[in-house]
């Protein structure tokens, strides 16, 4: 495979650091690696394959000569530099939500809609982490029979708030164990020994921006424009890996046995579904790897065409960094 010049925009953040790790693990064919961050980080170094790579300040001229730019920065940074990246004739694989719903920008999960990469005009969007975990888990079912509706609850790890999230969880646990007060800084409320039933700001009829992503992005990825999703997103005191409970209704009935067969063969999935022996997906088992574990598959007791399932996946890796690099691998093919 021909080597290419790769940049990481936002290299010093949690997702940027994970991208660096995944590029190395997957032996991505890199001729030049350019790490881009704020002026504050410029001049510092990060390790890649045993070498010190100097961080470059992100500015319009910094993208010249690059073939692929992996975006690991916030929306405002992605929007600020996207024109310069496209002008430099690099392909921008962006992890922010800035372009996800733009009809001219493909939104890609390689196990589901790799063909959409071909339609890009310089920008490809990486979906929301919970959307990736969920759609990988249900894709084989959607191919068997179109999914009409889903009722979803997500149990999202503290690492979904960035590197500072798990640090706050640990600091609170330590402080509380000593009987001390800890003032939350990352989360609005104490997350240790607690759950917070809001992620994102209110967007539509009491649903948050995070909750609407699964419907809006899921429609685009699964090519199901009429898909209806009612979602509740909850922050839980878990370090890493999101869990999602899904109740879905398909156009035609899919039996539990058939669902297990389909998911067991689905790309990116691992069937872990043995209630008798207490085997089911859990965050500890799915952290720091790229497969979505799926289990607790049951018939819905309220609808004859419904199925319940439970899935878990590492949102920093498959939910962000790895998915972006898999998209970049599609570009090379």
C-alpha positions, 0 to 999 in steps of 0.5 A, a space after each residue: 500500500 502506498 505511503 501517504 502524508 497524514 496530519 492529526 488536527 487536535 493531536 494532544 487531546 484524548 481522541 488525537 492521542 488515541 488516533 496516534 496509538 491506533 495508527 501505530 497498531 494498524 501499521 498505517 502506511 505513513 510517509 510523513 506524520 504531522 501533529 497539529 494543535 494550538 499555539 500553546 502546544 506547538 514545539 512540544 513533542 509526542 512519541 510515534 513508533 519510538 520517534 519524537 514528533 514535534 507538534 506544529 501550530 494549526 494554521 491555514 498553511 500547515 496542511 500543505 502537502 498532506 493527503 489525509 487530515 484526521 480531525 480530533 478537535 471541537 466543532 469550531 476548530 473543524 469549521 475554522 480549518 476545513 476550507 484550508 484542508 480542502 484547498 490543500 487537496 487533503 481529505 478531512 476525516 472529521 470527528 466533530 459534529 460540524 459536518 455530520 448532517 451536511 447532505 454533501 458530506 458522507 457520514 461513514 461507519 466502514 462496516 455499514 456504508 463504506 461505499 458512501 466514501 466515494 461521494 466525498 468532496 474533501 470532507 468525510 464525517 465520523 459519527 457520534 460515538 454512541 451512534 457508531 456503537 449502536 449502528 454496528 450492533 444493529 446493522 445486520 438486523 437492519 439489512 435483514 428487515 428495515 428498522 422502523 423505530 427504536 427506543 434507546 437508553 445509553 449508559 455513557 462512560 466518563 471518558 466520553 467527556 474527554 481525558 478530564 472525565 475519568 480523572 474527575 471520577 477518580 478524584 471524587 472517589 478518593 475525596 469521598 473515601 476520605 470524607 472530603 468534599 469535591 467540587 465537580 468541574 467537568 460534570 454538572 453534578 457529582 458523578 461518583 456513585 451517581 448517574 446524570 440523566 442529561 448529556 448535551 443541551 436541550 434541542 427538541 421537545 425536551 430531548 438533548 442534542 446527544 439524544 437526537 444524534 442517534 436518530 439523525 445520524 442513524 438515518 444517514 448511516 443506515 440509509 433509513 430516512 424514516 427511522 424514528 428513535 426515542 433516546 435517553 442518554 445517561 452519564 454513568 460512573 464508568 471509566 471507559 466504554 459506552 453501553 446501550 440498551 436498544 428496543 427496535 421494531 423491524 418491518 418484518 419479524 426477526 426471531 431471537 434465534 435469527 438475530 443471534 445468527 446475524 449478529 454473530 456473523 456481522 462485521 465488527 460484532 461479537 455475540 456475547 449472549 448467555 444469560 444462564 452462565 452470566 455472559 453478556 457485554 460489559 464495559 470492562 470487557 469491551 474497553 481498549 479494543 475495537 469490537 462491539 459486543 452484543 447480547 441480552 437479545 430478547 423478544 419485545 413483550 409489547 410488539 410482535 416485531 420487536 427485539 431487545 438487545 444490549 451492546 457495549 463498545 469503546 467510544 474512544 477507539 471504535 467510537 472515535 479514533 479507530 473508526 476515523 482511521 478505518 475511513 482513511 484505510 478505505 480512502 487508500 483502497 
